[in-house]
Each structure stands twice: as C-alpha cells, then as structure tokens.
Amino acid sequence: MDKAAGDLKQALPNVCDNVQIHVEVHQKSNSVAKKEDIRMSVLKLLNRHDIVFGDYKWTEFDDGFLNSNVQSVSIVDTELKLKDRQPIDLSKSSLSLHIFHLNEEGPSSENLEEENEDIVAANHWVLPAAEFHGLWESLIYDTEVKSHLLDYVTTTLLFSDKNVDSNLVSFCVMYGFDFKPGPPGTGKTSLCKALAQKLTIRLSYRHKDLKRYLLAPSTPNLQSFMGLFGDFLLLLLFFCLVESLTAARSAFKAGTEPSDAIRVVNAVLTQIDQIKRYPNVVILTTSNITEKIDMAFVDRADIKQYIGPPSTAAIFRIYLSCLEELMKLLTLRELEMIGFVENNVSRLSLVLKEISRRSEGLSGRVLRKLPFLAHALYIQSPSVTMTTFLQALSLAVDKQFEERKKLADCV
C-alpha cells in the first residue's frame, strides 16, 4: 500500500501540499464514543489514503470502530482554496478535523406574551441541524461567495483572539453583520442557513460545553432575546426579507410610509448597535428589494454580498449535481452497452452544456426543481437512459420560459 502511494505521488504532477485541509466527521447519533478516539481512527484512515483529488467522502470503512460510530468522513471545501481540482498530498497538509453530531429535533418556536396573547417571536434551531446537512455543498455560485464569508469569520476570530481594539480597527467583535441582497430564488436564505451550519461545525472546538443556535426572529423587538445571548457559544440572528423591518425612512418624508414604520426602523438600528457588545452574535439578513432599505442599516453591515442568478457555468454544475444524485434511480444502459466510450460521454456533456446555456435567467430555486419536473411531466418511468432524460430536461426548460411569457402577457 505504501509503495503504491509513493509511486502514485511520483506519477502525479503538481501535487498540492502545505495547504490547510478541513475534514468533517459526522458521528452517528447513537454513538457515545469519545471524540479523541474517533479522531485517532480517522487519522489512521487518512494516513492510508494520503493522496486525494479535491473533495472526497468516505461512507464505508474497513475499520470496525469507524463503522460503528461514524456516518461519514468528508474532505471539504478544497475548491474554495484551489482553483482547479487537483491531487492533494494529505501527509504534507495541515489537517483540521471537525467531529460533530447532527441535532434531529427540528426547529422550535420562541413565544412572547403580549396582552394575554402568545405571539411567535422566533423560530430557533440547535446547530448543527439534520435539516441543514448538505445544504452548503448544494450551493453553487459564480463568485467566491462562500470562501469570502469563511475568510471574513477567520479574520474576525484572529482579531478577537489578539484583542485588537475595535475602536481603532473597525470590525464587529468576533463575528459581525452580513447583508445579502438579490433577486428571489438565488439562494440567499439557503446560504444564511448553510453558513450558520458550517460555522458551528468549524468552531465547535472553542467552547465545547456551550450551545450553538440559529434564531430567526419574526419581530423587530430584539431586546426580548438579549438576556439569552450570553448563554451560547454562537448565536446567529437571521432576518429573512429584512426590508419589512428596515424600510427607508426617506419614504416617510414623502408621506408614503406610516409613522409606525419609522419607529420600527429606529428601534431595529438601536438594538443592532446594542448587540455589538456581545462577542458571540452574528446577524445575517437577506432582501429582495435593496432600493427600499434604509442606508443607515446597510452601512452597519460588514459584508454586503449581492447574490444574482447563476451563469451558464454555474447552471451546468447545478444540473450535473442533480443528475449525479438521480443516477441512483436512472439506468445508463446505452453508455454501459458501448463500454462508456469517451466520445459518447463528451456528447452527453455537450448536450447538458447547451441546456445550461438556454437556462440562463432562471433562478437557482427553479433549476433545482427542473430535473423533478422533467421526470414528472415527460418520463413517469422508474428507469430511463441519460439521453432520454436530457431530452426531457430540455423540454422542461422550454416549458418554464413559455409559462413565464404567458404570465407576463397577462399582466
């Protein structure tokens, strides 16, 4: 085995080493094994597979201890640092292992009592949550959105650990405030949830005895929750469609907004300023209507990241990930019969590329639905060839644009 690995290293040009590699270890929900024991077993696994190509996941193990206690071992986020998928020498890389359980309880609601009436003030999840598992990997963007967000957190952690005075070098202590505007269906809400999940896994080593929460308030009254902030390792406040709470106060002068609205905006801004003294809170917000948001709110954001519709290249990757998942259901008889001849594989890829080009303008939300719609509308069969499926996918794309045109004509 060692000799084969050594021969492989010599045969592979440009093997990457001296890079930081993150390894996420999903511990089974019924496992009570110590994390240190799991860590040692995972390191032995990685020592036996010291050359990998980009992201990789193990779900089956020849080690009985890992089989009993670990759901998966994943090398993740290599594409955020390496521009091209290339071999990585794990033996010469800095490995960061993140061992975690998934919380399977689902969200719960936080109620406030007002005038003998219980009002649902927020939904909250204990992280990492089972329903967010895999969400980060499913998000595909043209720009380096995900790496920028993680780099931001890393820098704020460094500044906080070094006790940098935030009055002299301005940054929100430890974490901060992130504002993501963009059109509907582009993955803004999913990115906020996925980022919360990723941060709790990455930062679990800091204070193992404290909880990590994602809190999604449905009310501007953050004061009600501030007494709880100190109880958590990490608390992420998530406001979806924040324009409903932070409408531009300039509209009030024109008489287009009620006086109550300006009081809500003032209250939100004041409470955001008060939250800055808590070193364990990060605020995530999204908006579909950026021009309606008060600039005082926008100025408070450390990161203002626009999330737009995917390009042809991103659409191709989205469709490809869908097809790879559906391969569990599809039978590729034609490709198997010809022995997976390379020119036929290229032909299918080019067909998918053309479908991706024609899909420009559709949101990520719609793109993820199209493989299902293609099967439901044009196939209705438990098995199908890839060529037939791509034909159905092309028809589903055409139907989306036809329906949009009919809706536009009705307006």
N, C-alpha and C positions, 0 to 999 in steps of 0.2 A: 504493500500500500504506500509506504513512504517513498520507495523508489519510483513508483508510478507518479506520485505527486511531484517529485523532483523533476522527472522527465517532462511532465506537463508544464511546469514553470519555464523550463528551457525552451519548450516549443512555442510558448505563447509570447508574442511581442508586446511591449508596453503594458506589462502587468503593474497595476497600481498598488503602491504600498505607502506607508506613513500617512494614512488617512483615517479619520475617525469614523467608525462603523457602529451604527446603532442596531442592537439585536433585541427584539421584543419577544419575551417568553410568556405565552398565555398559559397560566397554571389552571388546571381543571378545577371546577367549582367545588368538587368533593375532596380535593386534595388538602391535606394538612401538613405536607412536607415542609421542612424549613427551607427558606429561600437560599440559604448558603449551600445546602445540599443540592438543590436544583441548579444553582449557579455552577458548581463544580462539574456536574454531569453535562451541562450544556457546553462548558468549555472543552470537555473531552470530545464532545461531538464536533465542535468547530475545529479542533486540532486534527481530526480525521478528514475533514473537508476544508482544507485551508485555501483552496482556490475556488472562488465563486464568480459568476457573471451577473453583476447587478443585483437587484433584489431577488431574494430566494426564500422559500418557505419549506420547512420540514413538518409533516404531519404524521409520519410513521417513523418509528425508531427501532433499532436493534438492541437498545438498552431497556431492560425491564423496568427500571426505576422511572425513566422518562415516559415510557408507555403508560405507566400507572398514574403519573402526576402531571404530565404536560400535554396540553391540547395541540400546541404548535410552537415552533421556533422560527422566527422570521427575521431575516436581514432586510432592513427597511430604509427607505429614503436615500438610497445611494444616488439616484438620478438627480437629487437636489444639489449634490456637490459635484458629480461627474457629468459632463455634458453628454457624453456618449456611453452607451452600455459597453463595458469593457471588463476584462478579468481583474479581480481584486485579490491580493495576497493577504489573507486574514492573519497569517502568522506575523506579518510585519505591520499590521494596522493596530490602531488603538480601539479596543472593543469596549463599548458601553452596553452592559446588559440591563434590561428593564423587565423585571418579573412582576406580573400583575394577575389578579383575579378580576373577572367581569361581574359587575353587580347586575342581577337579573330581576330585580324587584320592579323596575319600571318607574315612571315619574309619579310624584305625589304632589298634592296641591297645598299651598300655604294660604290660610284664610285669615281675614281681618274682620273684626266685629265692628260694625258701624250702625248705630240706631237700631239695635236688636236684629240686625241682618248680617249674615255671614257672606262676605264678598271674597271671591277667589282672587287673591292678590298676586299669586305667582305659582308657577309650576317649578319643581326642582328635581334634579336627578343626582344620585350619588354616583360619582365617576370613579373609574371608567365603567360605562354602562353598556350592557349587551346590545341594546338597540343602536348604538353608535359604532359598534365594532365593524371595521372595514370601510367606514364612510370616508376616512381620509384618503385611502388608496383609490377610491372610486372617483375622486375629484380630479379633473384634468383641465389645466389652464395653459394658455399660450405663454404668458409671462411667468416669472419666477415668484408667484404669489406666496406659495407655501414656504419656500426657503426664506423669503424675506421676513415672514411672520416669525418663524422659528429663530432666525438670526437676531431679530429685534428682542425677543424674550431672553436669548442668551446674553446679549449685551446689557440689558437692564439688570439681569441677575449678577453679572460681573460688577457693574457699577454699585449695586446694592451691597454686595458682599465686601467691596472695598471701601464702603462708607463714603462714597462720593457725595458731596453736598449738592442736593438737587436745586438749591437756590442759586448756585454758581454755574453748574452744568445742568441745564433743564432737562429732566426726564421724570416720568411718573415712577415713584419709588417701587422697585422690584418689577412691576408689570406695566400697566398703563391703560390706554384708551384707544380703541380701534374702531374706525368708521368705514363701512364697506357700502358704497352706493353702486347702483347699476340697474339694468332692466330686469323685469320679472323672469324667474326661471333660470337664472345664470349660476345658481349655486351659492348665493351669499349666506343664506340661513344654514345650509348644509356645511359650509366652510366654518362658520362660527361654532357649530356643534362639534365638528371634526377637530378643530383646533383645541377646543376645551378637552376633548378626549385625549388628544396627543400630548398636551401639556401635563395632564395628570399622570400619564404613564412615564413621561420623561422626568418629571420632578418628584416622583414618589420616594426617592432616596433621601430627600431633605428632612422631612418630619414624618416618619412612618406612622405615628400614632394619631395623626390628625386627619380629618375627612376632607375630601375634595368634592365640591358641589358646582353644578351649573344651575343658576337661578334665573328664571325667565319671568320678571315682574310684568304684570298686566296693569299696573298702576304707577303714576309718577311719584307716589309717596315712598321714597327710598328710606326715609327716616325710620320707618317701622322696622326695617331689617338691620339697621346699623348696629344695634346691640348684639347681633349674632356674628358680626364679621370676624371678631377675634377668635372664634371657636374653630376656624377652618385653616387647613394648610393653604388651600387655594379656593377662592370663591370667584366664579365668573358670572358677572351680571350680563344677561343677554337681552337686548331690546330689539325685537323684530319690527320693521316698518316704523322707525323712530320718528318719522315726520308727523305722526299723530300726536306726539308729545312735544315736539320742538319746532312748530311752525314759525316761520319768520315773523318777528314782531313788527317789521316794517308794514306788513299787511294790516296790522291793527290801525295804523295811522290812516290808511285808506278806507277804513270802515268795513273791510271785508272779513275781519275776524272778530269774534265776540271778546269782551273784556276778560272772561274766564280763561280764554286760551292764553293770553299774555301772562296771566298769573301762573298757569301751569308751566310755561316755558321758564319763567323766572325761578320757580321752585326747583325745577329739574337742574338748571345751571348751578344754583346754590348748593344743592345736595351733591352734585358731581364734584364741586370744589371741596366739600367736606370729606368725601370719600378718599381724596388724595392722601390723607394721613394714615390710611390703612395700607400696609405694605403687602397684603396678600390678596388684593382685589384687582381684577381686570374687568373692564367694561367693553363689551362687544356690541356693536349696533349695525343695523342694515337699513337701507332706504331704497325705494324705487323712484322717488321724486326729489332729487337733490336740490333743485332750484327753490323748493318751498321751505328749506330748513334754515333756521336762524344761524347766521355766520358765527355768532359767539359760541354756539355749540360745536360747529365744525372746527373752529380754531383750537378748541380744547383737545381734539383728537391728535394722538401721537402719529398714527398711521391713517392716511386717507387712501384707501385702495379701491380703485374702480374695477368692477367685475363685469366685463362685457360678454357678448355672445362669442362662442368658440369659432376659431378659424377652421379652414379645411383640414389642416394637420391635426388639430385637436379633435375635430369631429371623427376623423379616421381612427384615432386612438380610442375614442369613446365607443364607436361601433365595434372595434376589434375586441375591446374588453367584454362587451355584451356577447359577441359571438363565442369567445373563449369560454364564457360561463355556460352558454347554451349548448356547447359541444357535449355537455353531459346528457343532453337529450337528442342531439342530432346524430345521424349515421352518415359518415362521409364515404359512401360506397364507391362513388366514381373515382375519388382520389386513391382509395385503397386498391381498387382493381388495376389502376395504372402504376401502382408502386410509388405513389407520391412523386411523380416526375416533376422536376423543378419548374419547367416552363408552364405547367398547369397551375402550380401554386402561384406563380407570378401572375398568371392570367386572372385568377380569383382576386388577388390583391389589387390589381389594377381596376377591376370592376368595383371593389369596395371604395377605392380612391375616387372613382368617378361619382359614386353615390354620395360620398362625403362632400365633394365639390358642389353637387346640386343641393345639398342640405344646408348650405350657408344661409344664415338668417334665422335658423331655428334655435331655440334655447336648449341648454343642457338638459333641462327637465323633460322637454319633448323628445329629445334624442334618445334618452334612456327608455322611453315608452315605445319607441318605434319598433324594436325587434318583437315585442309582445304583440303590437297591433298587426305587424306583418304576418305573424303566425295565426292570429285570431281571424283576420279578415281574408287571407289568401291561401292558407295551408290547411289548418284544422286536422293535422295528422301527427301521430306520435313520432314519426321518423320522416326525414326529408334530406335530400342532398344539399350540399352547400350552394351549388349553382341555383337550385330552385329557391332556396331561402333568400339569396341575394336578389333574385328577381322579385320576390315578394316584398323585400325591404325597399327596393326601388319604387314599387307601386305605392307603398305606404308613405314614402316621402312625397310623391306626386299628390297623393290624396290630401296630405297636410296643407300643401300650398293651395290646392283647389278650395279647400274649406276656408282657408284664410281669405281668399279672394271673394268668396261668396259672402262672408261676414262683412268684409269691407264694403261690398256693393250695397249691402243692406243699410249701412249707416248713412 
